[in-house]
Amino acid sequence: YRQIHGHCFVPHTYQSTNPGLVQWVKRQRYHYKLRQEGQHSNMTSEREVALEQIGFCWDIHSALWEGRLHELLRYKEKTGHCNVPCRYPPNQPLAIWVKYQRRQYKLWQEGKKTYMTPERIHKLETAGFEWSRRSSSSGKRGR
């Protein structure tokens, strides 16, 4: 997979192409997590090192989040702000991600279950992210 795609982020949608690989990747992550929690696991130190050497990602969700954050920072370099419009054809997934971050932040403020963390909040605020869709500097809507 890595030789063809240049990375080890095997998507769940790859199930139809190579279900064995998808299951194997899930098992590696599962056993890694067990090992990190001090529980019985088939993951060895040697296997962990070998997988990390080829760029295996243990936490795909965090890696994807960091990837979108980098896209947001590139957007800010071009535009001077982080207010990605809701309809942004050059990178619609980024626009959806920005809207999702605002929704997750609102859930976090309300004390509800969310993927938002204080660390993510800090990273977004450091980047100049505005939790409201209104831009305080320009008065324009940032959708």
Buried (B, 14 or more C-beta within 10 A) or exposed (E): BEEEEEEBBBEEEBEEEEEEEBEEBEEBBEBBBBBEEEEEBEBEEEBBEEBEEEEBBBEBEBEBBEBBBEBBEEBBEEEEBBBBBEEBEEBEEBBBBBBBBBEBBEEBEEEEEBEBEEEBBEBBEEBBBBEEBEBEEEEEEBB
